[in-house]
Amino acid sequence: MQLDQNPFFRKTITPWYDSNFACWVLIWSMVLVFCFAVGGMIVVDDDPKLTRHLWFPLLLGGLSGFLIVKVYVRLKVRMSNE
């Protein structure tokens, strides 16, 4: 008879890169990246010669915003399960 590998009384072990602290550090660094992207959009808006490069700050802001939301939802789901 084999032992149950996932008994109900054990707490799941999360790796260090998925810990609550690491998720909060990631969220705050992505907030800084998002602010940097917004600054890039402002610079591109001021100079008409740079309008063809608007895609880069838009992509950077969109990806960092997506990651902020995704990691925040992961934290909320984990906290509701505990």
Residue frames as qw, qx, qy, qz and C-alpha x, y, z in Angstrom:
[[0.000, 0.890, 0.457, 0.000, 0.00, 0.00, 0.00],
 [0.436, 0.333, -0.012, 0.836, 1.49, 3.33, -1.03],
 [0.180, -0.536, -0.427, 0.706, 1.32, 6.41, 1.11],
 [0.268, 0.873, 0.398, 0.090, -0.79, 9.31, -0.07],
 [0.554, 0.164, 0.037, 0.815, 1.58, 11.89, -1.58],
 [0.060, -0.375, -0.056, -0.923, -0.79, 14.79, -0.91],
 [0.275, -0.471, -0.792, 0.273, -2.54, 14.34, 2.45],
 [0.074, -0.818, -0.392, -0.414, -5.12, 16.96, 3.35],
 [0.528, -0.806, -0.154, 0.218, -3.36, 18.13, 6.53],
 [0.619, -0.158, 0.179, 0.748, -0.18, 19.30, 4.78],
 [0.157, 0.870, 0.057, -0.463, 0.27, 22.89, 3.74],
 [0.774, 0.549, 0.146, 0.282, 1.41, 23.32, 0.15],
 [0.528, -0.526, 0.173, 0.643, 4.98, 24.51, -0.13],
 [0.475, 0.874, 0.107, -0.001, 5.44, 27.39, -2.52],
 [0.749, 0.165, -0.008, 0.641, 8.84, 28.01, -4.09],
 [0.341, -0.494, -0.165, 0.783, 10.72, 31.17, -3.10],
 [0.076, -0.013, 0.390, 0.918, 10.01, 32.90, -6.40],
 [0.333, -0.469, -0.612, -0.543, 6.27, 32.45, -5.84],
 [0.329, -0.394, -0.647, 0.563, 6.22, 33.55, -2.19],
 [0.020, -0.900, -0.431, 0.057, 4.09, 36.46, -1.06],
 [0.322, -0.750, 0.147, 0.559, 7.15, 38.67, -0.59],
 [0.365, -0.110, 0.626, 0.681, 8.49, 37.91, -4.07],
 [0.185, 0.636, 0.679, 0.315, 5.07, 38.62, -5.59],
 [0.126, -0.932, -0.239, 0.241, 4.86, 42.00, -3.84],
 [0.365, -0.545, 0.374, 0.655, 8.39, 42.87, -4.99],
 [0.327, 0.209, 0.720, 0.575, 7.39, 41.96, -8.54],
 [0.072, 0.823, 0.559, 0.076, 4.23, 44.05, -8.34],
 [0.205, -0.891, -0.025, 0.404, 6.11, 47.13, -7.10],
 [0.367, -0.344, 0.532, 0.681, 8.83, 46.77, -9.71],
 [0.260, 0.434, 0.725, 0.467, 6.20, 46.47, -12.44],
 [0.031, -0.913, -0.368, 0.172, 4.52, 49.62, -11.09],
 [0.280, -0.697, 0.273, 0.601, 7.84, 51.42, -11.59],
 [0.331, 0.018, 0.723, 0.605, 8.13, 50.00, -15.12],
 [0.159, 0.718, 0.661, 0.150, 4.56, 51.13, -15.82],
 [0.122, -0.909, -0.108, 0.384, 5.40, 54.65, -14.63],
 [0.340, -0.424, 0.527, 0.654, 8.49, 54.61, -16.86],
 [0.291, 0.339, 0.769, 0.457, 6.31, 53.58, -19.82],
 [0.051, 0.884, 0.458, -0.081, 3.86, 56.39, -19.10],
 [0.241, -0.769, 0.194, 0.560, 6.81, 58.79, -19.06],
 [0.348, -0.100, 0.701, 0.614, 7.86, 57.43, -22.44],
 [0.215, 0.645, 0.696, 0.232, 4.37, 58.01, -23.81],
 [0.078, -0.921, -0.190, 0.330, 4.49, 61.62, -22.61],
 [0.303, -0.548, 0.449, 0.638, 7.87, 62.17, -24.29],
 [0.316, 0.198, 0.779, 0.505, 6.63, 60.60, -27.54],
 [0.122, 0.807, 0.578, -0.002, 3.52, 62.78, -27.42],
 [0.158, -0.854, 0.011, 0.496, 5.63, 65.96, -27.12],
 [0.123, -0.530, 0.588, 0.599, 7.91, 65.29, -30.10],
 [0.779, 0.442, 0.074, -0.439, 6.22, 64.61, -33.47],
 [0.422, 0.578, -0.683, -0.146, 9.37, 62.97, -34.84],
 [0.079, -0.258, 0.926, -0.263, 9.06, 60.18, -32.29],
 [0.715, 0.054, 0.206, -0.665, 5.45, 59.19, -32.95],
 [0.781, 0.268, -0.512, -0.236, 6.51, 56.12, -34.92],
 [0.368, 0.223, -0.817, 0.385, 8.13, 54.78, -31.72],
 [0.531, -0.331, 0.233, -0.744, 4.95, 55.01, -29.64],
 [0.871, -0.053, -0.426, -0.241, 4.46, 51.23, -29.91],
 [0.551, 0.188, -0.683, 0.442, 7.32, 50.52, -27.49],
 [0.118, -0.162, 0.559, -0.805, 6.05, 52.43, -24.42],
 [0.730, -0.076, -0.080, -0.675, 2.54, 51.18, -25.18],
 [0.822, 0.071, -0.564, -0.036, 3.76, 47.58, -25.27],
 [0.349, 0.200, -0.674, 0.620, 5.86, 48.07, -22.13],
 [0.349, -0.159, 0.354, -0.853, 2.97, 49.64, -20.23],
 [0.805, -0.032, -0.241, -0.541, 0.51, 47.02, -21.38],
 [0.749, 0.095, -0.642, 0.132, 2.70, 44.08, -20.46],
 [0.187, 0.159, -0.648, 0.721, 3.64, 45.50, -17.07],
 [0.517, -0.139, 0.170, -0.827, -0.02, 46.32, -16.34],
 [0.843, 0.000, -0.429, -0.324, -1.05, 42.79, -17.32],
 [0.598, 0.119, -0.696, 0.379, 1.62, 41.33, -15.03],
 [0.132, -0.215, 0.477, -0.842, 0.54, 43.55, -12.13],
 [0.721, -0.100, -0.010, -0.686, -3.06, 42.35, -12.44],
 [0.829, 0.093, -0.540, -0.112, -2.08, 38.69, -12.90],
 [0.433, 0.149, -0.705, 0.541, 0.23, 38.54, -9.87],
 [0.296, -0.187, 0.371, -0.860, -2.25, 40.48, -7.72],
 [0.818, -0.071, -0.198, -0.534, -5.02, 38.01, -8.60],
 [0.728, 0.123, -0.653, 0.169, -2.66, 35.13, -7.77],
 [0.131, 0.196, -0.626, 0.743, -1.99, 36.67, -4.36],
 [0.543, -0.139, 0.171, -0.810, -5.69, 37.19, -3.64],
 [0.860, -0.002, -0.405, -0.310, -6.55, 33.61, -4.63],
 [0.585, 0.146, -0.694, 0.393, -3.76, 32.26, -2.45],
 [0.070, -0.184, 0.522, -0.830, -4.82, 34.38, 0.53],
 [0.696, -0.114, -0.011, -0.709, -8.44, 33.28, 0.18],
 [0.836, 0.054, -0.537, -0.101, -7.38, 29.60, 0.17],
 [0.349, 0.249, -0.706, 0.563, -5.39, 29.88, 3.41]]
